[in-house]
Amino acid sequence: MNRAKLRRYALPTLALIAALVAWEAVVRINQIEPVILPAPSLVLKTLIADWPVLFRSLMVTMRITVEALVAATIGGTLLALVFARFRWVEEAFFPFAVIMQVTPVVSIAPLLLVYFDSAGAVLVCSFLVAFFPILSNTALGLSSVDHNLLDLFQLYRASRGRQLLWLRVPSALPYFLGGLRIGGGLALIGAIVAEIAAGSAGQGSGLAFRIIESGYRLNIPRMFAALALISLAGVAIYLALSALSYLLLHRWHDSARSRDT
Amino acid sequence: MSVIIEQTATAAAAPRLARLEDVSKTFANGTVALTGVDLDIRRGEFLSLLGPSGCGKSTILRLLADLTSPSAGWINWDEREHELGFVFQEPTLMPWASVFNNVWLPLRLKGQSRSAAEPAINDALAKVGLSGFAKAYPRELSGGMKMRVSIARALVTRPALLLMDEPFAALDEITRNKLNDDLVALKCELDATVVFVTHSVYESVYLSDRIVVMAPRPGRVVAEIEIPAPLPRDEDFRLSPLYAQRCRETSAALHQAMEMETKGAAH
C-alpha cells in the first residue's frame, strides 16, 4: 500500500477513533449519566445485549428501504424512458414532478396513513423520496447525448430502438447511477421519517420505532445503538451503490476512473 | 462572384458524383448559412472547403450527409445508392465501447454480426495503424489515436464519399502532418472521394485536388482553385514552386472572402 493510499484510509480511521476516545473520556471524567449521554463503550455493550431486537428492526428498515429503492429504480427509469420518447409527456408531468419533489416527505406521511396501513405508508413514503432523483437524473442523462453521435446514428439510419439501446442508455448510465446513489440515501431517510410519523399508528418495528420507544423509556444507550445501526445501514447502502457504479463505469467514465490512481 | 483559377481539362472532365444546384440553407432562427451555392463533387477527387467561421462549410457536409435538407435548391446524386463516411471535428467515439466496438458500429447498424464484421474492422484498424488497439477504450488513447479510430469507423463501410469536418483542427502539428499523409494514402488506396473542411490554407493546398473558398454571412462560394499535382504528395511538394504559388493564391482568395465579410458587416 503506497503512502497516499495509507493516508486516505488511515487518516479518517484515526480521526474516528480519536473522536470516540474523546467522547469516552468526556463522559468518564465528567461522570455524565447514561440517560444524558452514554459512553461509546456502553453503546457497544447495549448493541450486543439488545442485538436480537435491534437486528430484527434493522432488517425491517432495510427491507423497506431496498424494496422502495428497487421500485423507485424501476419506476423512475421507465418514466424517464417515456419522457425521452414523448416530449409532451415530460412537459405535462413536469409540474407534478416539481410539486412532489419540493413537498417535504414528513408532511405527506400522515396523509399516506389515511390511505395505507403503516407498513404500506412507510414503503410509499420511502419510494416517493427515492423516485425523483432517479427519474430526473436518468431523464437528464437520456437527453444529454453527444449531438455528433446522434448525427452518426442518423447517418447510418439507426432505428429509434437502436438509438435508445446503443446510444442513449449507455450515455445516461453515469447520470442514472448518480441518481441511484442519491436515491439510495434518500430511501433510507424516507423510511425512517415515515416510520417516525407512522410509529404512533402501531406496528412500528423498524429502527426509527426503536428510537422513539427508547426515548419514551429513557433508554438512551439503546437509542444511540439504534442510531449507530441507521448510520451503518446508510454507509452500507452508499458503499454498495458506489461499488456498483465503479463496476459499471471504471473502464470508461471519469467519475469512477479517479479511484484507479 | 466565383473565380476559377486554372481548371485543368482532366479535372473538369472527371465524372461527377454529386452536384449542389443553387442550394440555400436558412436555419430556424433566421440565420442564412448558405445562399445560391453551385458545386460539383467529382468522383475520386480530394476537395477542400476553405473559409472563415460561419461560411457554411460544415453545413455543406451536413447537406451531403442528409443530416439536414436545403431550404432551396437541389442536391443531385449520380448514383442512387452512395455509401458515406463522416469524420467530425472531435473523434466522437462512444466512450463506453472498445475501439473494436466503435469501428463495428456502422456495420452493426447495417445488421452485420460481430464475426461477419471482424475482417473489415481489423482491416480498417490496420489501415489507420491501430491493429494492436482493438480492445482499448477511447480514454486510453491519445488525441491522434482517437481520430484514427474515428477515421477507421468512417472507412469500415468502404464509402464512396468521405466527409471530414476539420478532423485534425485540435491536433498538434506533428500529428496533424502525419495524419494528413496517412489520409491521402488511404484515399488513394480506397479510391474514395473526400470532401474536407478546413481553416488552414497550407493543409488544403497540400491535400487537395481542388479547393473551394467560401465567404461568410451569407455563406457562398467565392473561388475555386485547382492543384494540378498527383496524389499522394510528399515533403518535396511543400518545397515546390506550385505549392508556394497555390498557397499565395489560396491565401489571397481567403483574404478576399474575409474582406467581403468586413464590407458586408460595414453595410
Interface residues (C-beta under 8 A of the other chain):
Chain A: D146 N148 L149 D151 L152 F153 Q154 L155 Y156 R157 A158 R162 W166 L167 P170 L173 R251 W252 H253 D254 R257
Chain B: R62 A65 D66 L67 L84 F86 F88 E90 T92 M94 P95 W96 A97 L105 P106 R108 L109 K110 Y137 P138 R139
